[in-house]
């Protein structure tokens, strides 16, 4: 069925895809599964583009979209995720050390967004930021996926600004 967050977020996700020129996606966090589910994808117009699968469940430790959520969860919940997933790698670039992951998550909290390169799927770079629901709890994530071939590191600040703006607007739209 239609999720109220998805409906409120869609215009902002579209705007993000347009402004960035990349595929933008919205994920919802399920605190029972402790995973995110992709609920909206707006494709880039570029001939070479990163394709995000709709309704795909994602572990939180493997890429930018998951880490944008995980960084803002309570410590005991983060620990439970590490124990459940055992930080199983999705690619050879996935962070598999709990200490290293905690350091990366601290950086996400500091910057307000997560960045990953080929850690969930080869060929893709992700930049994502958390969406907060009422009560200040992290409820989802907005982000872009860029094909590694086209990604320019100098472009990270611009993309990060677009992504964090999108996530903030969605947060405001749902009263978070």
Secondary structure, 3 states (H helix, E strand, C coil): CCCHHHHHHHHHHHHHHHHHCCEEEEEEEECCCCEEEEEEEECCCCCCCCCCCCCCEECCCCCHHHHHHHCCCCHHHHHHHHHHHCCCCCCCCCCCCHHHHHHHHHHHHHHCCEEEECCCCCCEEEEEEEEECHHHCEEEEEEEEEEHHHCCHHHHHHHHHHHHHHHHHHHHHCCC
